[in-house]
Amino acid sequence: MGYRKNRLRLPHFYRYLQRVFDFQRQIGQLNDFRIAPDVPTESLFEALFLCLLLRLGSFRALEFEITHGPAKKVWRHRTPFAINTLRHGLEHFETECLDEMLRSTCRKMKRSKMLSDTIGGLHVAAIDGTEYYRSAVISCSNCMEVHLANGTAQYVHRAVLLQHVGGTLKPFLAAEPILPKDPHPWEKEAGHEGELTAAKRLVDKTIEAYGKRFVDVLTADALYMNQPFVRHCLQHGIDLVARVKDERTDLYQEIQALSALVKPITDYDRQAGVAYTIYEIPDLHLSLDWDIPLRGFQIIETDAKGTQTFLCATTNHTREADVIRRIVHLKWRIENNGNKDLKDNWHVEHNFHHHDVATWAILLTLLLVYNYFYAFVYRHLKTYRIYHLTIQQIMDEFKCSFFSLIYPLPWARWVMTP
């Protein structure tokens, strides 16, 4: 018997959110700083949530659904409201409530064993910076001014994201904006504080929110392998695994030179179909004069596509070399499963409404939508596993069920009075 499209996929999704994550209670705790609003905060959030979940791509597309009625079946506020009301509410949104909602969702995933997958017994998270807005015309107080080679300037928003990796479900745990710094009188442009500065705040916030055993290892690109950031991670009990790319650095040159003096480890990864050779330098910090224990690796991998060689380093001294190799690969995969997925499929770079508070509120809501959607697909949806559905097929079912809803969702029947 073939597979038939489920026209109740969206109500099932909302029911799943309510049963597993207590969705309505969480959005009832959201708040903004408007005075005597006609539309409650939770209704504005539900409108934004629906726009991002269905990948409508713009508020103009959402406005059509609001004015023509179908969207009223999904949220509480039964009276249609203008998109300018949503924009105004987002400008005054209390983003700390969204931060707490994101943390609460991830803690629930951990308690429900959704994040039980480990690499060599280690819980691994990938940290990386991403750009989620760019314009040559529109700017705000939190924009960073970037000067291009042709002499023009563009305004961008960037953030550092932390994503749990190592399993099928890869939720975003936290995010931190990269803020512009105050320009000095002798400087021509403001610049920004730097990705590593924001990453340190993100590590602090993660440990404070989740505790020390939530993340054991951070995997990152070559930018993060420097003494200040490595020391900052070790102070919180987190090891770092990162690529080493810059051939001009002493770290790169030492790993390459010392690899010729050690006996290689050769093996075959049946799951990935890769034959690899690892040259391990266990006490790399001694030749670098670092006060931080460091291991270095030169890894040569051969598969059907060819041979590649890369260097990496880590502060972890307890796990096998093959575990470190697999953790390094997680950073590569996250560029396709995380940031690239947000940009290609979830419209993270679209300017829904440019305002320093609204832009950040939209990004946090998108991370929530991302986590909820993939938790529903990977940890709940049996038809995904049985019939091997694609993500696009499931998204088509969401849209089909939205347009074919003949009754409002349970909480949509509640008439909210301001």
Beta strands, then each sheet from edge to edge (+ up, - down):
strand 1: 124-135
strand 2: 144-147
strand 3: 153-165
strand 4: 172-178
strand 5: 217-220
strand 6: 239-244
strand 7: 265-269
strand 8: 274-281
strand 9: 295-303
strand 10: 306-314
sheet 1: 2+ 3- 1+ 5+ 6+ 10- 9+ 8- 7+
sheet 2: 2+ 3- 4+
end
